[in-house]
Amino acid sequence: MVFDLDLIKKLYGAMPSKVDAARKLVGKPLTLAEKILYSHLFIAPTRAYERGKDYVEFAPDRVAMQDATAQMALLQFMTCGRDKVAVPSTVHCDHLIQAKTGATSDLATALDVNKEVYDFLASISNKYGIGFWKPGAGIIHQVVLENYAFPGGMMIGTDSHTPNAGGLGMVAIGVGGADAVDVMAGLAWELKMPKLIGVKLTGKLSGWTSSKDVILKVAGILTVKGGTGAIVEYFGEGADSLSATGKGTICNMGAEIGATCSIFTYDEKMAAYLKATGRKEVAALADGIKDYLRPDKEVYADPKKYYDQVIEINLSELEPHVNGPFTPDLAWPISKFAEAVKTNNWPERLEVALIGSCTNSSYEDISRSASLAQQAIDKKLKTKAEFTITPGSEQVRYTIEKDGFLKTFEEIGGVVLANACGPCIGQWARHIDDPNRKNSIITSFNRNFAKRNDGLASTHAFVASPEIVTAFAIAGHLSFNPLKDKLKNEKGEEVMLDEPTGVELPPKGFSVDDAGYQAPAKDGKGVQVVVNPDSKRLQLLAPFTPWEGVDLNGLKLLIKAKGKCTTDHISMAGPWLKFRGHLDNISNNMLIGAINFFNEKTDSVKNELTGEYGPVPATARAYKAAGIGSVVVGDENYGEGSSREHAAMEPRHLGVRAIVVRSFARIHETNLKKQGMLALTFANKEDYDKVQEDDSIDIIGLGSFTPGKPLTMLLNHKNGSTDKIALNHTYNEPQIEWFKAGGALNVIRAEFAK
């Protein structure tokens, strides 16, 4: 089945004239990202937009939601007054399946435990014209790449790794659920015009090096916030040599550098993948406007003239990398990794190796890893660490089983997990003798923050390519370098692993019995969506209250978070995923992973009403019950990581009025604005140090809240002194209206009511 063919024909028919007009407007040659952005404007432009400054309204082609975030997004959508989504939209059931024993039993358990949620998502999708991908169908980003992504398109998705679709030349951006509601309701979607980072790839990959090593290298260069506010565009002959799924891997993990999205230019590799996944019509249409799906020739000739920053990487010289632990930008070339393990006293013994996930579960990834597994069999080796394999979709799983790869993995001790996120997002019932014991795991996933995979702060998680992970699984220790080190086999012989081999696309084609897709009803008016009022997992939403019209005085400091505070710290996944459709219940995890600056502990803050220390959510509830608002203070890049809007909705629900930080990650700042929160930054970053535990806080200047005009925070200290702090913000006029109305959804409701 080819989805959205009429939409693609219409888009491609209009794209050349829109791009030509944009080129005249901008007055210079265009990058690919600019071509796509300007051809997806909600209203035809009358001027060029300034990167990193101007807010712009876009009209994305589609919306994709995973089950954990879709619950809250659709609970919001059903209150906005529309009978049907305005753009093609899908829901993918991939986050709620816990990895425990193996694919079959884990899926059966999930279908039982999550029945209420799956029934809700299936029925609400059916009612509002949304395509529904059943549990077991696969991970959202792999399914999107196989079915929906197309060159030159624009998509938003309620997951931070939505940019995976950039592997097929699509501007695909991770957002919060409220942004998805805007687009599904037919409204414009707002984004600050991104800056552009160009990555020129020369040479060609060989040997042990893979596409994953490109993004691991880039992460080391740019760090977790180096891509914030920017689209990363890959180009050059090296880029054209990479498979489409390899390109997807790189774009997927661009979320780890804070990038708005990442994208590759259209080429023969993309055309081959479109044809292999049953979309030859789309490839033919793309070939017809190929020049409009690549940067202009002048951009190739002098990239520094057209990008805000240019990085060049020679693939022929690139080493395999291992990144971590605890952050995805701590990059180690394989030649230096063993030394780093010893120098830093990281646990050398490898306990678990995991391949797959939305980042690395393509046919190419699996075939290269399987070639190593076959070598292990031939050379009388077996895995010395636990080894798991997570297929990205039922289509990939069915095909790799048909081609014998799963059997090969099982022969060396591998366990095949369900086609789902599983351990990548904390859905892992890990077996470990002592949860407090320092230990090491390695994955081909994208994120490795503390507690991310198994909920254990003691776990040192490293990230690498599937083939490097497989080699480590066989070796069983992190000081192993597969490029030069030997292993002892069952006969006591010393053997070496040869370079992995694989193929980009299945020689006999992709196959699948049931891909897991359920089309919506043509007319959903008669479909009933039922939410049990006593449910512990689903809760209908009540509108947040509007701003009172006055400055905020007498606020209490809820927590001053120290150091890295990701959305995993603000709203953990793992066992908390089951409450993603119930705002009050999931709010009991708010900021329980953040480190309190004043006592270096997690989930332990001072209640100013009692003087006692207790959990963050309970303290917030106590302030709210007393009619007192609170403030969260944070460090740099606050809210990095996942797109989960629960990290913004929970503070709003528990009475937090403002989040004041040194700097924000893009998606989280937007999510806070959407929920009617104040997202503010210290004009002087050192003022973070002035915030004291017992402060009473006032935020003043709201009566004249306007774009570009700072607000003021008064820190009224316990000793009677006061510090006056300037706070910057990035609100424009519509976003200020969201604040005044109590949230963007309240504005949407009012517009539809008219």
Helices and strands as residue ranges (DSSP letters): H 5-26, H 32-38, E 55-58, E 62-66, H 67-77, E 89-92, H 103-113, H 115-128, E 131-133, H 140-147, E 154-157, G 162-168, E 171-174, H 177-184, E 189-192, E 195-202, H 211-222, E 230-235, H 237-240, H 244-252, G 253-257, E 261-264, H 268-276, H 280-288, G 290-293, H 297-301, G 303-305, E 309-314, E 321-323, E 331-333, H 334-343, E 350-356, H 363-378, E 386-390, H 394-402, H 405-411, E 415-416, G 422-425, E 439-443, E 459-463, H 466-475, E 487-488, E 494-495, E 517-518, E 552-560, H 567-570, G 574-579, H 583-586, G 587-589, E 605-606, E 613-614, H 616-625, E 630-634, H 646-653, E 656-661, H 666-674, E 678-682, G 685-690, E 696-700, G 702-704, E 711-716, E 722-728, H 733-741, H 744-753
